[in-house]
Amino acid sequence: MRKPYTKKRPPLDPCPLEEVLSLVGGKWKARILYALGQGPASFSRLKASLGRVSREVLSTQLRALMSDGLITAAPDDGGTGTLYLITTDGAALVALLVPVAAWGEQRLERRCPPR
């Protein structure tokens, strides 16, 4: 997997599509963003909603999404844990992912009809 672009590692030939794909690439980032688009969530709630993601992978993906400015973390009301929240940029990206997911669902239905 290619490392995401950073200020120290800018793209050689900037491409807006590659920028978006670098932000949501991989198995979990888009799912995490979509889940947080539904509302703030704790680590354990996110892990439970995503299913088979390991704690290490989820933690890594959350850090990457925070580094990219798509989510943020804040103490929860009880002060015992952390809540992850989507940022304005993250919410705008989720709004774009919803129709992409609908297209993917239609394609899967055509390619893999129910038995």
N, CA, C and O atoms as a GROMACS GRO file, in nm:
protein
  460
    1MET      N    1   0.084  -0.118   0.000
    1MET     CA    2   0.000   0.000   0.000
    1MET      C    3   0.089   0.124   0.000
    1MET      O    4   0.186   0.132   0.074
    2ARG      N    5   0.054   0.218  -0.083
    2ARG     CA    6   0.131   0.340  -0.094
    2ARG      C    7   0.103   0.431   0.025
    2ARG      O    8  -0.010   0.441   0.072
    3LYS      N    9   0.208   0.496   0.072
    3LYS     CA   10   0.192   0.588   0.185
    3LYS      C   11   0.113   0.710   0.139
    3LYS      O   12   0.126   0.753   0.025
    4PRO      N   13   0.030   0.767   0.229
    4PRO     CA   14  -0.048   0.885   0.190
    4PRO      C   15   0.042   1.005   0.168
    4PRO      O   16   0.154   1.012   0.218
    5TYR      N   17  -0.009   1.098   0.092
    5TYR     CA   18   0.064   1.221   0.068
    5TYR      C   19   0.068   1.304   0.195
    5TYR      O   20  -0.028   1.308   0.271
    6THR      N   21   0.179   1.370   0.217
    6THR     CA   22   0.196   1.461   0.329
    6THR      C   23   0.268   1.585   0.278
    6THR      O   24   0.308   1.591   0.162
    7LYS      N   25   0.284   1.683   0.366
    7LYS     CA   26   0.361   1.802   0.326
    7LYS      C   27   0.504   1.764   0.291
    7LYS      O   28   0.564   1.823   0.201
    8LYS      N   29   0.557   1.665   0.362
    8LYS     CA   30   0.693   1.620   0.333
    8LYS      C   31   0.699   1.527   0.213
    8LYS      O   32   0.805   1.509   0.152
    9ARG      N   33   0.586   1.467   0.178
    9ARG     CA   34   0.578   1.375   0.064
    9ARG      C   35   0.461   1.414  -0.026
    9ARG      O   36   0.360   1.344  -0.031
   10PRO      N   37   0.475   1.528  -0.097
   10PRO     CA   38   0.365   1.571  -0.184
   10PRO      C   39   0.358   1.483  -0.309
   10PRO      O   40   0.456   1.416  -0.343
   11PRO      N   41   0.244   1.482  -0.376
   11PRO     CA   42   0.234   1.404  -0.499
   11PRO      C   43   0.327   1.461  -0.607
   11PRO      O   44   0.347   1.582  -0.614
   12LEU      N   45   0.382   1.373  -0.690
   12LEU     CA   46   0.468   1.420  -0.798
   12LEU      C   47   0.387   1.493  -0.903
   12LEU      O   48   0.431   1.595  -0.957
   13ASP      N   49   0.271   1.442  -0.931
   13ASP     CA   50   0.182   1.502  -1.030
   13ASP      C   51   0.044   1.511  -0.965
   13ASP      O   52  -0.034   1.416  -0.974
   14PRO      N   53   0.012   1.624  -0.898
   14PRO     CA   54  -0.112   1.631  -0.821
   14PRO      C   55  -0.236   1.593  -0.904
   14PRO      O   56  -0.257   1.641  -1.015
   15CYS      N   57  -0.316   1.505  -0.846
   15CYS     CA   58  -0.438   1.459  -0.910
   15CYS      C   59  -0.549   1.458  -0.804
   15CYS      O   60  -0.535   1.390  -0.703
   16PRO      N   61  -0.656   1.532  -0.826
   16PRO     CA   62  -0.763   1.537  -0.726
   16PRO      C   63  -0.822   1.399  -0.694
   16PRO      O   64  -0.855   1.371  -0.579
   17LEU      N   65  -0.835   1.314  -0.794
   17LEU     CA   66  -0.891   1.181  -0.770
   17LEU      C   67  -0.798   1.098  -0.681
   17LEU      O   68  -0.844   1.029  -0.590
   18GLU      N   69  -0.669   1.105  -0.708
   18GLU     CA   70  -0.574   1.033  -0.622
   18GLU      C   71  -0.576   1.086  -0.480
   18GLU      O   72  -0.558   1.011  -0.384
   19GLU      N   73  -0.597   1.217  -0.465
   19GLU     CA   74  -0.608   1.276  -0.331
   19GLU      C   75  -0.722   1.211  -0.254
   19GLU      O   76  -0.705   1.172  -0.138
   20VAL      N   77  -0.838   1.201  -0.316
   20VAL     CA   78  -0.954   1.141  -0.250
   20VAL      C   79  -0.928   0.994  -0.220
   20VAL      O   80  -0.954   0.948  -0.109
   21LEU      N   81  -0.879   0.922  -0.318
   21LEU     CA   82  -0.855   0.779  -0.299
   21LEU      C   83  -0.750   0.752  -0.193
   21LEU      O   84  -0.758   0.651  -0.123
   22SER      N   85  -0.653   0.840  -0.179
   22SER     CA   86  -0.552   0.821  -0.074
   22SER      C   87  -0.614   0.840   0.064
   22SER      O   88  -0.568   0.782   0.162
   23LEU      N   89  -0.719   0.922   0.073
   23LEU     CA   90  -0.784   0.947   0.202
   23LEU      C   91  -0.873   0.832   0.245
   23LEU      O   92  -0.886   0.806   0.365
   24VAL      N   93  -0.935   0.763   0.151
   24VAL     CA   94  -1.030   0.658   0.187
   24VAL      C   95  -0.983   0.519   0.145
   24VAL      O   96  -1.056   0.421   0.160
   25GLY      N   97  -0.861   0.510   0.093
   25GLY     CA   98  -0.809   0.382   0.048
   25GLY      C   99  -0.797   0.282   0.161
   25GLY      O  100  -0.785   0.320   0.278
   26GLY      N  101  -0.801   0.158   0.127
   26GLY     CA  102  -0.792   0.052   0.227
   26GLY      C  103  -0.931   0.002   0.265
   26GLY      O  104  -1.033   0.056   0.222
   27LYS      N  105  -0.932  -0.099   0.346
   27LYS     CA  106  -1.057  -0.167   0.379
   27LYS      C  107  -1.142  -0.091   0.481
   27LYS      O  108  -1.265  -0.103   0.477
   28TRP      N  109  -1.082  -0.014   0.571
   28TRP     CA  110  -1.157   0.035   0.685
   28TRP      C  111  -1.186   0.184   0.687
   28TRP      O  112  -1.283   0.225   0.752
   29LYS      N  113  -1.108   0.267   0.620
   29LYS     CA  114  -1.124   0.411   0.633
   29LYS      C  115  -1.263   0.459   0.592
   29LYS      O  116  -1.326   0.536   0.664
   30ALA      N  117  -1.311   0.416   0.477
   30ALA     CA  118  -1.443   0.459   0.432
   30ALA      C  119  -1.551   0.411   0.529
   30ALA      O  120  -1.646   0.484   0.558
   31ARG      N  121  -1.536   0.289   0.579
   31ARG     CA  122  -1.635   0.236   0.674
   31ARG      C  123  -1.635   0.315   0.805
   31ARG      O  124  -1.741   0.342   0.863
   32ILE      N  125  -1.516   0.351   0.850
   32ILE     CA  126  -1.506   0.430   0.973
   32ILE      C  127  -1.570   0.567   0.953
   32ILE      O  128  -1.647   0.613   1.037
   33LEU      N  129  -1.539   0.632   0.840
   33LEU     CA  130  -1.598   0.762   0.810
   33LEU      C  131  -1.750   0.753   0.804
   33LEU      O  132  -1.820   0.837   0.860
   34TYR      N  133  -1.800   0.650   0.737
   34TYR     CA  134  -1.945   0.634   0.726
   34TYR      C  135  -2.007   0.616   0.864
   34TYR      O  136  -2.111   0.675   0.895
   35ALA      N  137  -1.945   0.534   0.948
   35ALA     CA  138  -1.998   0.511   1.083
   35ALA      C  139  -1.999   0.641   1.163
   35ALA      O  140  -2.096   0.670   1.232
   36LEU      N  141  -1.891   0.719   1.154
   36LEU     CA  142  -1.886   0.844   1.228
   36LEU      C  143  -1.977   0.950   1.167
   36LEU      O  144  -2.013   1.046   1.234
   37GLY      N  145  -2.014   0.932   1.041
   37GLY     CA  146  -2.111   1.021   0.979
   37GLY      C  147  -2.248   1.006   1.043
   37GLY      O  148  -2.333   1.095   1.032
   38GLN      N  149  -2.270   0.893   1.110
   38GLN     CA  150  -2.397   0.869   1.180
   38GLN      C  151  -2.399   0.934   1.318
   38GLN      O  152  -2.504   0.948   1.379
   39GLY      N  153  -2.280   0.972   1.366
   39GLY     CA  154  -2.270   1.036   1.497
   39GLY      C  155  -2.142   0.996   1.567
   39GLY      O  156  -2.078   0.898   1.529
   40PRO      N  157  -2.104   1.070   1.671
   40PRO     CA  158  -1.981   1.039   1.746
   40PRO      C  159  -1.986   0.898   1.802
   40PRO      O  160  -2.092   0.845   1.833
   41ALA      N  161  -1.868   0.839   1.816
   41ALA     CA  162  -1.863   0.702   1.869
   41ALA      C  163  -1.733   0.682   1.946
   41ALA      O  164  -1.630   0.741   1.915
   42SER      N  165  -1.741   0.596   2.046
   42SER     CA  166  -1.622   0.556   2.120
   42SER      C  167  -1.548   0.450   2.039
   42SER      O  168  -1.601   0.395   1.943
   43PHE      N  169  -1.426   0.422   2.080
   43PHE     CA  170  -1.346   0.319   2.014
   43PHE      C  171  -1.420   0.185   2.016
   43PHE      O  172  -1.430   0.118   1.914
   44SER      N  173  -1.470   0.148   2.133
   44SER     CA  174  -1.536   0.017   2.144
   44SER      C  175  -1.664   0.010   2.061
   44SER      O  176  -1.694  -0.093   2.002
   45ARG      N  177  -1.738   0.119   2.056
   45ARG     CA  178  -1.859   0.120   1.973
   45ARG      C  179  -1.824   0.110   1.824
   45ARG      O  180  -1.890   0.038   1.749
   46LEU      N  181  -1.720   0.181   1.783
   46LEU     CA  182  -1.674   0.170   1.644
   46LEU      C  183  -1.632   0.028   1.613
   46LEU      O  184  -1.671  -0.028   1.511
   47LYS      N  185  -1.551  -0.031   1.700
   47LYS     CA  186  -1.503  -0.166   1.677
   47LYS      C  187  -1.619  -0.263   1.665
   47LYS      O  188  -1.619  -0.350   1.578
   48ALA      N  189  -1.718  -0.250   1.752
   48ALA     CA  190  -1.834  -0.339   1.747
   48ALA      C  191  -1.913  -0.320   1.618
   48ALA      O  192  -1.963  -0.418   1.561
   49SER      N  193  -1.926  -0.196   1.571
   49SER     CA  194  -2.005  -0.172   1.450
   49SER      C  195  -1.934  -0.217   1.324
   49SER      O  196  -1.998  -0.246   1.223
   50LEU      N  197  -1.800  -0.224   1.328
   50LEU     CA  198  -1.723  -0.261   1.209
   50LEU      C  199  -1.701  -0.411   1.198
   50LEU      O  200  -1.673  -0.461   1.089
   51GLY      N  201  -1.713  -0.481   1.307
   51GLY     CA  202  -1.699  -0.626   1.299
   51GLY      C  203  -1.556  -0.674   1.316
   51GLY      O  204  -1.498  -0.660   1.424
   52ARG      N  205  -1.499  -0.731   1.211
   52ARG     CA  206  -1.375  -0.806   1.223
   52ARG      C  207  -1.247  -0.723   1.226
   52ARG      O  208  -1.138  -0.781   1.220
   53VAL      N  209  -1.254  -0.595   1.236
   53VAL     CA  210  -1.132  -0.514   1.241
   53VAL      C  211  -1.060  -0.536   1.373
   53VAL      O  212  -1.123  -0.541   1.479
   54SER      N  213  -0.928  -0.550   1.368
   54SER     CA  214  -0.852  -0.567   1.491
   54SER      C  215  -0.837  -0.432   1.561
   54SER      O  216  -0.852  -0.327   1.500
   55ARG      N  217  -0.808  -0.437   1.689
   55ARG     CA  218  -0.789  -0.314   1.766
   55ARG      C  219  -0.672  -0.233   1.709
   55ARG      O  220  -0.678  -0.111   1.700
   56GLU      N  221  -0.565  -0.303   1.672
   56GLU     CA  222  -0.446  -0.236   1.619
   56GLU      C  223  -0.477  -0.166   1.487
   56GLU      O  224  -0.438  -0.051   1.467
   57VAL      N  225  -0.545  -0.235   1.398
   57VAL     CA  226  -0.578  -0.175   1.268
   57VAL      C  227  -0.672  -0.057   1.286
   57VAL      O  228  -0.653   0.047   1.224
   58LEU      N  229  -0.773  -0.072   1.370
   58LEU     CA  230  -0.867   0.037   1.394
   58LEU      C  231  -0.794   0.158   1.450
   58LEU      O  232  -0.816   0.271   1.407
   59SER      N  233  -0.707   0.135   1.546
   59SER     CA  234  -0.630   0.244   1.605
   59SER      C  235  -0.544   0.314   1.500
   59SER      O  236  -0.538   0.437   1.496
   60THR      N  237  -0.479   0.238   1.415
   60THR     CA  238  -0.395   0.294   1.308
   60THR      C  239  -0.479   0.376   1.211
   60THR      O  240  -0.439   0.486   1.171
   61GLN      N  241  -0.594   0.323   1.172
   61GLN     CA  242  -0.679   0.393   1.077
   61GLN      C  243  -0.738   0.520   1.138
   61GLN      O  244  -0.751   0.621   1.068
   62LEU      N  245  -0.774   0.517   1.265
   62LEU     CA  246  -0.824   0.637   1.332
   62LEU      C  247  -0.717   0.745   1.336
   62LEU      O  248  -0.746   0.862   1.311
   63ARG      N  249  -0.593   0.706   1.367
   63ARG     CA  250  -0.484   0.803   1.369
   63ARG      C  251  -0.463   0.863   1.230
   63ARG      O  252  -0.441   0.984   1.218
   64ALA      N  253  -0.470   0.782   1.126
   64ALA     CA  254  -0.452   0.832   0.990
   64ALA      C  255  -0.564   0.929   0.953
   64ALA      O  256  -0.538   1.034   0.894
   65LEU      N  257  -0.688   0.896   0.987
   65LEU     CA  258  -0.801   0.984   0.956
   65LEU      C  259  -0.791   1.115   1.034
   65LEU      O  260  -0.830   1.220   0.983
   66MET      N  261  -0.740   1.108   1.157
   66MET     CA  262  -0.720   1.232   1.234
   66MET      C  263  -0.609   1.315   1.170
   66MET      O  264  -0.621   1.437   1.158
   67SER      N  265  -0.503   1.250   1.132
   67SER     CA  266  -0.390   1.319   1.069
   67SER      C  267  -0.433   1.388   0.940
   67SER      O  268  -0.383   1.496   0.907
   68ASP      N  269  -0.527   1.327   0.867
   68ASP     CA  270  -0.578   1.384   0.742
   68ASP      C  271  -0.686   1.489   0.765
   68ASP      O  272  -0.735   1.550   0.670
   69GLY      N  273  -0.725   1.510   0.891
   69GLY     CA  274  -0.824   1.612   0.924
   69GLY      C  275  -0.968   1.574   0.894
   69GLY      O  276  -1.054   1.660   0.883
   70LEU      N  277  -0.994   1.442   0.882
   70LEU     CA  278  -1.130   1.396   0.851
   70LEU      C  279  -1.210   1.362   0.976
   70LEU      O  280  -1.333   1.366   0.975
   71ILE      N  281  -1.141   1.330   1.083
   71ILE     CA  282  -1.206   1.306   1.212
   71ILE      C  283  -1.125   1.375   1.320
   71ILE      O  284  -1.011   1.416   1.299
   72THR      N  285  -1.185   1.386   1.436
   72THR     CA  286  -1.118   1.442   1.552
   72THR      C  287  -1.157   1.358   1.674
   72THR      O  288  -1.253   1.282   1.670
   73ALA      N  289  -1.083   1.374   1.781
   73ALA     CA  290  -1.113   1.301   1.904
   73ALA      C  291  -1.135   1.402   2.016
   73ALA      O  292  -1.073   1.508   2.021
   74ALA      N  293  -1.225   1.366   2.106
   74ALA     CA  294  -1.256   1.452   2.220
   74ALA      C  295  -1.290   1.363   2.339
   74ALA      O  296  -1.336   1.250   2.320
   75PRO      N  297  -1.267   1.412   2.461
   75PRO     CA  298  -1.307   1.332   2.577
   75PRO      C  299  -1.458   1.315   2.579
   75PRO      O  300  -1.533   1.406   2.543
   76ASP      N  301  -1.503   1.196   2.620
   76ASP     CA  302  -1.648   1.179   2.630
   76ASP      C  303  -1.700   1.251   2.753
   76ASP      O  304  -1.622   1.298   2.836
   77ASP      N  305  -1.832   1.259   2.764
   77ASP     CA  306  -1.894   1.335   2.873
   77ASP      C  307  -1.854   1.284   3.010
   77ASP      O  308  -1.839   1.362   3.104
   78GLY      N  309  -1.836   1.153   3.021
   78GLY     CA  310  -1.797   1.096   3.150
   78GLY      C  311  -1.651   1.114   3.182
   78GLY      O  312  -1.608   1.092   3.295
   79GLY      N  313  -1.573   1.154   3.082
   79GLY     CA  314  -1.431   1.175   3.104
   79GLY      C  315  -1.349   1.048   3.114
   79GLY      O  316  -1.230   1.054   3.147
   80THR      N  317  -1.410   0.933   3.086
   80THR     CA  318  -1.338   0.807   3.101
   80THR      C  319  -1.283   0.753   2.970
   80THR      O  320  -1.205   0.658   2.970
   81GLY      N  321  -1.322   0.812   2.859
   81GLY     CA  322  -1.278   0.760   2.730
   81GLY      C  323  -1.273   0.870   2.627
   81GLY      O  324  -1.278   0.989   2.658
   82THR      N  325  -1.264   0.828   2.503
   82THR     CA  326  -1.253   0.920   2.391
   82THR      C  327  -1.368   0.897   2.295
   82THR      O  328  -1.405   0.784   2.265
   83LEU      N  329  -1.422   1.007   2.247
   83LEU     CA  330  -1.521   1.000   2.141
   83LEU      C  331  -1.456   1.047   2.012
   83LEU      O  332  -1.382   1.145   2.010
   84TYR      N  333  -1.485   0.977   1.904
   84TYR     CA  334  -1.436   1.017   1.773
   84TYR      C  335  -1.551   1.084   1.700
   84TYR      O  336  -1.664   1.035   1.699
   85LEU      N  337  -1.520   1.197   1.639
   85LEU     CA  338  -1.621   1.277   1.570
   85LEU      C  339  -1.572   1.309   1.430
   85LEU      O  340  -1.452   1.323   1.406
   86ILE      N  341  -1.665   1.320   1.339
   86ILE     CA  342  -1.630   1.355   1.202
   86ILE      C  343  -1.615   1.507   1.192
   86ILE      O  344  -1.689   1.582   1.256
   87THR      N  345  -1.521   1.552   1.111
   87THR     CA  346  -1.501   1.696   1.089
   87THR      C  347  -1.586   1.741   0.971
   87THR      O  348  -1.653   1.660   0.906
   88THR      N  349  -1.584   1.870   0.944
   88THR     CA  350  -1.657   1.923   0.828
   88THR      C  351  -1.607   1.860   0.699
   88THR      O  352  -1.687   1.821   0.614
   89ASP      N  353  -1.474   1.850   0.684
   89ASP     CA  354  -1.419   1.785   0.565
   89ASP      C  355  -1.461   1.638   0.558
   89ASP      O  356  -1.494   1.588   0.450
   90GLY      N  357  -1.459   1.571   0.671
   90GLY     CA  358  -1.500   1.431   0.674
   90GLY      C  359  -1.646   1.414   0.636
   90GLY      O  360  -1.681   1.322   0.561
   91ALA      N  361  -1.733   1.502   0.687
   91ALA     CA  362  -1.876   1.494   0.654
   91ALA      C  363  -1.899   1.520   0.506
   91ALA      O  364  -1.984   1.456   0.443
   92ALA      N  365  -1.823   1.615   0.449
   92ALA     CA  366  -1.836   1.642   0.306
   92ALA      C  367  -1.794   1.521   0.225
   92ALA      O  368  -1.854   1.490   0.122
   93LEU      N  369  -1.691   1.452   0.269
   93LEU     CA  370  -1.645   1.332   0.199
   93LEU      C  371  -1.747   1.219   0.212
   93LEU      O  372  -1.772   1.147   0.116
   94VAL      N  373  -1.806   1.203   0.330
   94VAL     CA  374  -1.909   1.100   0.349
   94VAL      C  375  -2.027   1.126   0.256
   94VAL      O  376  -2.084   1.032   0.199
   95ALA      N  377  -2.065   1.253   0.240
   95ALA     CA  378  -2.176   1.286   0.149
   95ALA      C  379  -2.145   1.241   0.007
   95ALA      O  380  -2.236   1.204  -0.068
   96LEU      N  381  -2.019   1.242  -0.031
   96LEU     CA  382  -1.980   1.193  -0.164
   96LEU      C  383  -1.976   1.041  -0.169
   96LEU      O  384  -2.001   0.981  -0.273
   97LEU      N  385  -1.943   0.978  -0.057
   97LEU     CA  386  -1.932   0.833  -0.054
   97LEU      C  387  -2.068   0.763  -0.056
   97LEU      O  388  -2.078   0.649  -0.101
   98VAL      N  389  -2.172   0.829  -0.008
   98VAL     CA  390  -2.305   0.766  -0.003
   98VAL      C  391  -2.352   0.723  -0.143
   98VAL      O  392  -2.392   0.607  -0.158
   99PRO      N  393  -2.349   0.810  -0.245
   99PRO     CA  394  -2.389   0.762  -0.377
   99PRO      C  395  -2.291   0.661  -0.437
   99PRO      O  396  -2.331   0.575  -0.516
  100VAL      N  397  -2.165   0.669  -0.401
  100VAL     CA  398  -2.068   0.570  -0.448
  100VAL      C  399  -2.104   0.433  -0.389
  100VAL      O  400  -2.098   0.332  -0.459
  101ALA      N  401  -2.141   0.430  -0.262
  101ALA     CA  402  -2.181   0.305  -0.198
  101ALA      C  403  -2.309   0.250  -0.262
  101ALA      O  404  -2.323   0.129  -0.278
  102ALA      N  405  -2.402   0.338  -0.297
  102ALA     CA  406  -2.525   0.293  -0.364
  102ALA      C  407  -2.492   0.230  -0.499
  102ALA      O  408  -2.549   0.128  -0.536
  103TRP      N  409  -2.399   0.291  -0.572
  103TRP     CA  410  -2.356   0.234  -0.700
  103TRP      C  411  -2.292   0.097  -0.677
  103TRP      O  412  -2.318   0.002  -0.752
  104GLY      N  413  -2.208   0.087  -0.572
  104GLY     CA  414  -2.144  -0.040  -0.540
  104GLY      C  415  -2.245  -0.147  -0.504
  104GLY      O  416  -2.229  -0.263  -0.541
  105GLU      N  417  -2.349  -0.108  -0.432
  105GLU     CA  418  -2.452  -0.205  -0.395
  105GLU      C  419  -2.525  -0.257  -0.518
  105GLU      O  420  -2.549  -0.377  -0.530
  106GLN      N  421  -2.559  -0.168  -0.611
  106GLN     CA  422  -2.624  -0.210  -0.735
  106GLN      C  423  -2.533  -0.302  -0.816
  106GLN      O  424  -2.579  -0.402  -0.870
  107ARG      N  425  -2.407  -0.269  -0.822
  107ARG     CA  426  -2.312  -0.353  -0.897
  107ARG      C  427  -2.300  -0.491  -0.833
  107ARG      O  428  -2.298  -0.592  -0.904
  108LEU      N  429  -2.291  -0.496  -0.701
  108LEU     CA  430  -2.283  -0.625  -0.634
  108LEU      C  431  -2.407  -0.709  -0.658
  108LEU      O  432  -2.398  -0.830  -0.676
  109GLU      N  433  -2.523  -0.645  -0.658
  109GLU     CA  434  -2.647  -0.718  -0.684
  109GLU      C  435  -2.648  -0.779  -0.823
  109GLU      O  436  -2.699  -0.889  -0.843
  110ARG      N  437  -2.592  -0.707  -0.921
  110ARG     CA  438  -2.585  -0.759  -1.058
  110ARG      C  439  -2.482  -0.871  -1.069
  110ARG      O  440  -2.505  -0.970  -1.138
  111ARG      N  441  -2.368  -0.855  -1.002
  111ARG     CA  442  -2.260  -0.952  -1.012
  111ARG      C  443  -2.282  -1.074  -0.924
  111ARG      O  444  -2.237  -1.184  -0.957
  112CYS      N  445  -2.350  -1.055  -0.813
  112CYS     CA  446  -2.366  -1.164  -0.716
  112CYS      C  447  -2.514  -1.172  -0.676
  112CYS      O  448  -2.550  -1.138  -0.564
  113PRO      N  449  -2.600  -1.219  -0.769
  113PRO     CA  450  -2.742  -1.224  -0.734
  113PRO      C  451  -2.766  -1.320  -0.616
  113PRO      O  452  -2.692  -1.416  -0.597
  114PRO      N  453  -2.871  -1.293  -0.539
  114PRO     CA  454  -2.904  -1.381  -0.425
  114PRO      C  455  -2.932  -1.522  -0.474
  114PRO      O  456  -2.985  -1.542  -0.582
  115ARG      N  457  -2.895  -1.618  -0.394
  115ARG     CA  458  -2.915  -1.760  -0.431
  115ARG      C  459  -3.048  -1.809  -0.384
  115ARG      O  460  -3.082  -1.925  -0.406
   0.00000   0.00000   0.00000
